[in-house]
Amino acid sequence: MATIAECAEHLFIDERTFKRHLDEGNITRKARAGYEIDEVRREYLDHMKKVASGRANETSAERVAAGTRKDDAIAERYELEVAQKKGELLPRDEVIAGLSSVFGRVRARLLAIPTKLAPAVHGMGAIHEIQEKLSDAVNEALEELAGTIIVGVSEDPAEPKGR
């Protein structure tokens, strides 16, 4: 069994540095003159290996948490790959392009209604007749747009392409 002074001398450090390692938990604190030189050397070398690998300040819980985050990221990556292969995940650019095309078509169709109906409703006197004519035109436009297929995104080999 060795004292703090003997352990410090064996490790080629001063007593103050040895005590700092005790305080930081790098070396297990023992009763007076109760240090086993081989055990102290092993703990000191383990600490120095951690310092050399950049993990000196990393706690066990932090290492476990980092490992868990890594495992979660790997699992998520594989889940995304499987979803993509199953056709459940669509490329963002294709979806945006397809939806932009559809919204442009909806906009054009709806903006055409006033031009198309203005002459027809101009001579109508009764509001309910005008409302009925407008409702018919809106419903007609909605029925036409309901059949829209987003080419490249909602394609099904059995369905005809681009309406």
C-alpha positions in Angstrom: 0.0 0.0 0.0 1.2 3.5 -0.9 0.7 7.1 0.2 -0.4 10.0 -2.0 3.2 11.1 -2.1 4.5 7.7 -3.3 1.7 7.4 -5.9 2.5 10.9 -7.2 6.2 10.1 -7.4 5.4 6.8 -9.2 3.3 8.7 -11.8 5.9 11.5 -12.2 3.5 14.2 -11.1 3.5 16.4 -8.0 1.2 15.7 -5.0 -1.1 18.7 -5.8 -1.7 17.3 -9.3 -2.4 13.8 -7.9 -4.9 15.4 -5.4 -6.6 17.2 -8.3 -7.0 13.8 -10.1 -8.6 12.4 -6.9 -11.0 15.4 -6.7 -12.0 15.0 -10.3 -12.6 11.3 -9.8 -9.9 10.2 -12.3 -8.3 8.2 -9.5 -10.3 6.5 -6.8 -9.8 8.1 -3.4 -8.7 5.6 -0.7 -8.0 5.8 3.1 -4.6 7.1 4.3 -1.7 5.1 2.8 -4.3 2.7 1.2 -3.4 3.1 -2.5 -2.5 0.2 -4.6 0.2 1.4 -7.0 -0.9 -0.9 -9.9 -4.6 0.2 -9.5 -3.6 3.9 -9.4 -1.4 3.5 -12.5 -4.2 1.8 -14.4 -6.7 4.5 -13.5 -4.3 7.3 -14.3 -3.5 5.7 -17.7 -7.2 5.2 -18.5 -7.7 8.9 -17.8 -4.7 9.9 -20.0 -6.2 7.7 -22.8 -9.5 9.6 -22.5 -7.6 12.9 -22.7 -5.7 11.8 -25.7 -8.9 10.7 -27.5 -10.7 13.9 -26.6 -13.2 12.3 -24.3 -11.8 13.4 -20.9 -14.7 15.6 -19.9 -17.3 13.3 -21.3 -19.4 11.5 -18.7 -20.7 8.0 -19.1 -24.2 9.4 -19.4 -23.1 11.7 -22.2 -21.5 8.8 -24.0 -24.7 6.7 -23.7 -26.8 9.7 -24.8 -24.5 10.3 -27.8 -24.7 6.6 -28.7 -28.5 6.6 -28.4 -28.7 9.7 -30.7 -26.5 8.0 -33.2 -28.6 4.8 -33.1 -31.7 6.9 -33.5 -30.3 8.7 -36.5 -29.2 5.5 -38.2 -32.7 3.9 -37.6 -34.4 7.0 -39.0 -32.2 6.9 -42.1 -33.1 3.3 -42.7 -36.8 4.0 -42.1 -36.6 6.8 -44.7 -34.9 4.6 -47.2 -37.5 1.9 -46.8 -40.4 4.4 -47.1 -38.8 5.8 -50.3 -38.4 2.3 -51.8 -42.1 1.5 -50.9 -43.2 4.7 -52.6 -44.4 6.3 -49.4 -41.8 9.1 -49.5 -41.8 11.5 -52.5 -39.0 13.8 -53.6 -39.7 17.3 -52.4 -38.9 19.1 -55.7 -41.3 16.9 -57.6 -44.1 17.5 -55.1 -43.5 21.3 -55.2 -43.4 21.3 -59.0 -46.6 19.2 -59.3 -48.5 21.2 -56.8 -47.4 24.5 -58.4 -48.8 23.2 -61.7 -52.1 22.2 -60.1 -52.5 25.5 -58.3 -51.8 27.4 -61.5 -54.5 25.3 -63.2 -57.0 26.0 -60.4 -56.2 29.7 -60.5 -56.6 29.9 -64.2 -59.9 28.0 -64.2 -61.4 30.1 -61.4 -60.3 33.4 -62.9 -62.0 32.4 -66.1 -65.4 32.2 -64.4 -66.2 35.9 -64.3 -65.2 36.5 -67.9 -67.3 33.5 -69.0 -70.4 34.3 -67.0 -70.5 38.1 -67.1 -72.5 38.3 -70.4 -74.9 35.5 -69.2 -75.7 37.1 -65.8 -75.8 40.7 -67.1 -79.4 40.5 -68.2 -80.6 38.5 -65.2 -82.7 40.4 -62.7 -83.3 37.9 -59.9 -80.4 37.3 -57.5 -81.3 33.7 -57.0 -80.9 33.1 -60.8 -77.4 34.8 -60.8 -76.4 32.7 -57.7 -77.6 29.5 -59.4 -75.6 30.3 -62.6 -72.5 31.1 -60.5 -72.9 28.0 -58.4 -73.2 25.9 -61.5 -70.0 27.4 -63.0 -68.0 26.9 -59.8 -69.2 23.3 -59.4 -68.4 22.6 -63.1 -64.9 24.0 -62.5 -64.4 22.0 -59.3 -65.6 18.8 -61.1 -63.1 19.4 -63.9 -60.3 20.1 -61.4 -61.1 17.1 -59.2 -59.8 14.8 -61.9 -56.4 16.5 -62.0 -53.5 14.1 -61.7 -50.2 15.5 -60.6 -47.8 14.1 -63.2 -44.7 12.5 -61.7 -46.1 12.5 -58.2 -49.5 10.8 -58.2 -48.7 8.6 -61.1 -50.0 5.1 -60.9 -49.1 2.8 -63.8 -52.7 1.8 -64.2 -53.9 5.4 -64.5 -53.7 7.5 -67.7 -51.0 10.2 -67.6 -51.7 13.9 -67.4 -55.3 15.1 -67.6 
